[in-house]
Amino acid sequence: MGLTKSQIFTDNQNNLATLCKVLGHPARIAILQYISNQKSCICNDLVEEIGLAQATISQHLKELKKNNLIQGEIEGKKMCYCINIKQWNLVKQQLDTFFITTKQNCC
C-alpha cells in the first residue's frame, strides 16, 4: 500500500493493518509466545529457543519493539525484553472493536 493511498483510510484501519503486518510473520509470533511465557524479562535466549540466526532475531525484535509490542532495557551488553502489557491491551481493544462492529450477514 503506497503512502498516499493510506490517507483514504481511517487511522483505526491503518493502525490495525500495520499491527496485522507486524504479526504476519511466524517468527515474530514464536518470539512473542516465548517472551510472554517467561516469568521475567528474557536476555539472549532467543537464538537457541527459536532456532534462527542472531541477526534475524534482532531484526524481528526491532520490528516488535518499534511497534511497542515488546519493551526492552539494556543491562550491560545485554538487551532484555518483555511484553508491553499496556500496548497489548490496546491491541486487544482494537481487535475487539473490529469484531464487535463486524456484522455477520452472509451464509
C-alpha positions in Angstrom: 0.0 0.0 0.0 1.5 3.3 -1.1 1.8 6.2 1.3 -0.7 8.3 -0.5 -3.3 5.5 -0.6 -3.2 5.1 3.2 -4.6 8.6 3.5 -8.0 7.4 2.2 -8.4 5.1 5.2 -9.2 5.9 8.8 -6.5 5.9 11.5 -8.0 2.8 13.0 -7.9 1.0 9.7 -4.3 2.0 9.1 -3.3 1.1 12.7 -5.0 -2.3 12.5 -3.4 -3.1 9.1 0.1 -2.2 10.5 -0.5 -4.4 13.5 -1.5 -7.3 11.3 1.5 -6.8 9.1 3.8 -6.9 12.1 2.1 -10.1 13.4 2.1 -11.6 10.0 5.4 -13.4 10.3 5.6 -16.7 12.2 9.0 -15.9 13.7 7.5 -12.9 15.4 4.6 -15.0 16.7 7.1 -17.5 18.1 9.2 -14.8 19.7 6.1 -13.2 21.3 4.9 -16.5 22.6 8.3 -17.3 24.1 8.6 -13.9 25.7 5.1 -14.0 27.1 5.5 -17.4 28.7 8.5 -16.3 30.7 8.3 -15.2 34.4 10.7 -12.3 33.9 12.4 -10.4 31.1 14.5 -12.5 28.8 18.0 -11.8 27.7 19.8 -13.5 24.8 17.8 -16.8 25.0 16.0 -16.4 21.7 18.6 -17.7 19.2 18.6 -21.2 20.9 14.9 -21.2 21.6 13.6 -20.0 18.2 16.4 -21.5 16.0 17.1 -18.5 13.8 20.3 -16.6 13.4 21.1 -13.7 15.8 20.8 -11.2 13.0 17.4 -12.5 12.0 16.1 -12.5 15.6 17.4 -8.9 16.1 15.5 -7.7 13.0 12.3 -9.3 14.3 12.8 -7.8 17.8 13.4 -4.4 16.2 10.1 -4.6 14.5 8.2 -5.7 17.6 9.9 -3.0 19.7 9.2 -0.3 17.0 5.5 -1.2 17.3 5.6 -1.2 21.1 4.6 -4.9 21.3 7.7 -5.6 23.4 9.8 -3.3 25.6 13.4 -3.7 26.5 16.2 -2.4 28.7 19.9 -2.5 28.2 21.7 -4.3 31.1 25.4 -4.1 30.4 26.0 -5.7 27.0 22.6 -7.5 27.1 19.2 -6.4 25.9 16.4 -7.8 28.0 12.8 -8.0 26.6 9.3 -8.4 28.0 5.8 -8.0 26.7 4.4 -4.4 26.7 1.2 -5.2 28.5 -0.2 -1.7 28.0 0.2 -1.9 24.3 -1.3 -5.4 24.2 -4.3 -4.2 26.0 -4.7 -1.5 23.2 -4.3 -4.3 20.6 -7.0 -6.4 22.2 -9.3 -3.4 22.3 -8.7 -2.7 18.6 -9.4 -6.3 17.7 -12.4 -6.5 19.9 -13.8 -3.3 18.4 -13.2 -4.7 14.9 -15.0 -8.0 15.6 -17.9 -6.4 17.6 -18.6 -4.0 14.8 -18.4 -6.6 12.1 -21.9 -7.9 11.2 -22.2 -11.4 10.1 -24.9 -11.3 7.4 -24.0 -13.9 4.9 -24.1 -17.7 4.6 
